[in-house]
Amino acid sequence: MTTKNDLNPAGTISQNQPDSATPRHYTPIGLDVGNGAIKLYSGMGEVLLESYTLYQSERATYSNQGYAEYIDGDRKDLAGKIWIGGINAYYASPTAITRTVDTKDGKVSQCLQLLVSAMSHYPHRSEWNLMIACSIMTGKPSGSKLEKHCKVLTTSECAARNHRSTLSSLM
């Protein structure tokens, strides 16, 4: 269990890695994936992001909150994808958005895209090491599917708000 004394002034948790001489700092976050909105909680504040994703065919010429590019990682289905998450997706094209309620597994399949879009609301960091507590409410247990989709964060590299960041997690 993490106590307040384990947190450093930046709101992150320091843990020594056995194969590294320098400690890694993990940012603990709570993630609630909902049909209407995704809620992201951390020491940096709360982000409420509507559960909309709009995939784009080309890179945006403007920086928008919720804008992300998938550069590299374990999610091969997202390779080279560009998207806007949240209300800005709706404003850009209300008839072309993907909503979590559009498919039975929408909360699971859109989790990473919405998480990265929500992270664009925080100040830029070149690397994010996240300690994630994730929850979803569904009629059918989706825990193993959610774990599979969230675990890919260990090597996901995305660009949010035109800043390249590497996301990694400790589950």
C-alpha positions in Angstrom: 0.0 0.0 0.0 1.3 3.5 -0.9 1.3 6.0 1.9 1.6 9.8 1.5 5.3 9.5 2.6 6.0 7.4 -0.5 5.0 10.2 -2.9 7.6 12.7 -3.9 6.8 16.4 -4.5 5.8 15.8 -8.1 3.0 13.4 -6.9 4.8 10.3 -8.2 6.1 7.1 -6.5 9.8 6.3 -6.7 10.7 2.6 -7.0 14.1 1.2 -7.6 14.4 -1.1 -10.6 16.6 -4.1 -10.1 18.4 -3.7 -13.4 18.8 0.0 -13.2 21.1 2.4 -11.2 18.5 5.2 -11.3 15.0 5.0 -9.7 11.9 5.2 -11.8 9.1 7.5 -10.8 5.6 6.2 -11.3 2.6 8.4 -11.5 -0.4 6.7 -9.9 -3.6 7.2 -11.7 -7.2 6.0 -11.4 -9.0 5.3 -14.7 -12.8 4.8 -15.0 -13.9 3.9 -18.5 -17.6 4.8 -18.9 -20.1 4.8 -21.7 -20.5 8.5 -21.5 -17.1 9.6 -20.3 -13.7 8.5 -19.2 -12.6 9.8 -15.8 -8.9 10.1 -15.1 -7.7 10.9 -11.6 -4.1 11.7 -10.5 -2.2 14.0 -8.3 -2.2 16.5 -11.2 -6.0 16.7 -11.1 -9.0 15.1 -12.7 -9.8 14.9 -16.4 -13.4 14.1 -17.6 -13.3 13.2 -21.3 -16.3 12.3 -23.3 -16.0 8.7 -24.7 -15.7 9.7 -28.3 -12.9 8.9 -30.7 -12.5 10.4 -34.2 -9.9 8.7 -36.4 -8.1 11.1 -38.8 -6.6 10.3 -42.1 -3.8 12.9 -41.8 -1.9 14.7 -39.2 -3.6 17.8 -37.8 -2.2 21.2 -38.6 -3.3 22.5 -35.2 -2.9 21.2 -31.7 -6.1 20.1 -30.0 -6.7 18.7 -26.6 -7.4 15.1 -27.1 -5.2 14.8 -30.2 -2.9 11.8 -30.3 -0.8 9.8 -32.7 0.2 6.1 -32.2 3.8 5.9 -33.1 4.9 2.5 -31.9 3.9 -0.2 -29.5 2.2 -3.6 -29.0 -1.1 -2.6 -30.4 -0.5 -3.3 -34.0 -4.1 -2.4 -34.8 -3.3 1.2 -33.9 0.0 1.4 -35.8 0.1 4.8 -37.6 -3.3 5.8 -36.4 -4.1 9.4 -35.6 -7.2 10.4 -33.5 -8.9 13.0 -31.4 -10.6 11.9 -28.2 -13.3 13.7 -26.3 -15.7 16.5 -27.1 -13.3 17.9 -29.8 -13.8 14.7 -31.7 -17.6 15.4 -31.7 -17.1 19.0 -32.7 -14.8 18.0 -35.6 -17.3 15.5 -37.1 -20.3 14.4 -35.0 -21.4 11.7 -37.6 -18.0 10.1 -37.9 -17.1 9.5 -34.2 -16.6 6.1 -32.6 -18.4 5.9 -29.2 -17.7 3.3 -26.5 -21.4 2.3 -26.8 -21.2 1.5 -30.5 -19.9 -2.0 -29.8 -20.3 -4.5 -27.0 -16.5 -4.3 -26.2 -16.2 -0.5 -26.8 -15.0 0.3 -23.3 -12.2 -2.2 -23.7 -11.2 -1.6 -27.3 -11.2 2.2 -26.9 -9.5 2.3 -23.5 -6.0 3.1 -24.7 -7.1 5.7 -27.2 -9.2 7.5 -24.6 -6.5 7.3 -22.0 -3.9 8.8 -24.3 -6.3 11.5 -25.3 -7.1 12.3 -21.6 -3.3 12.4 -20.9 -3.0 15.3 -23.4 -4.8 17.5 -20.9 -1.8 17.2 -18.5 1.5 19.1 -18.9 3.9 17.5 -21.4 6.4 14.9 -20.3 8.8 13.0 -22.5 8.1 9.8 -20.6 5.1 8.7 -18.5 5.5 5.8 -16.1 2.0 5.1 -14.9 0.7 2.9 -12.1 -2.9 2.4 -13.2 -5.9 1.4 -11.2 -8.6 0.8 -13.9 -12.3 0.1 -13.6 -15.2 -0.5 -15.9 -18.8 -1.3 -15.1 -20.3 -3.8 -17.5 -23.0 -6.5 -17.2 -20.4 -9.1 -18.4 -17.0 -9.3 -16.8 -14.4 -7.8 -19.1 -11.4 -7.8 -16.8 -9.1 -10.1 -18.8 -9.9 -8.2 -22.0 -9.3 -4.8 -20.3 -6.0 -6.1 -18.8 -4.9 -7.3 -22.3 -5.6 -3.8 -23.8 -4.1 -1.8 -20.9 -1.0 -3.9 -20.6 0.2 -2.8 -24.0 1.0 0.5 -22.3 4.3 -1.1 -21.3 5.8 -0.2 -24.7 3.3 2.2 -26.3 4.7 5.4 -27.8 2.3 8.1 -28.7 2.3 11.8 -29.6 -0.2 13.8 -27.8 -0.5 17.6 -28.5 2.4 17.3 -30.9 4.7 16.2 -28.2 6.2 12.7 -28.3 5.8 10.8 -25.1 6.4 7.2 -24.1 3.8 5.6 -21.9 4.7 2.7 -19.7 2.8 1.2 -16.8 3.3 -1.0 -13.8 0.3 -3.3 -13.4 
